[in-house]
Amino acid sequence: MLYYALICVCLVLTGIAGLQMAYMFYLDRLDKERKRRLRQLERRCRALTARLERAEERIAEQDAMLDAFGVVPEEEDSWADVIE
């Protein structure tokens, strides 16, 4: 009878070890997916930063052109008067 109990305990422990292995594979896959997503977000951030820098340079060039031609942009407060 003791042999049957030991066999059952061994099978239960084997099942628990298998379950833990499956969970470890799941966690490993999640880790890889999160790292891939992080790399994707970092690439997107770099692209958006470069785009923002180009936009700021373009705005600076347009401001320089406006200053060169002597055009003074209207104040933003005047729009409030027009809307009212």
Secondary structure, 3 states (H helix, E strand, C coil): CHHHHHHHHHHHHHHHHHHHHHHHHHHHHHHHHHHHHHHHHHHHHHHHHHHHHHHHHHHHHHHHHHHHHCCCCCCCHHHHHHHC
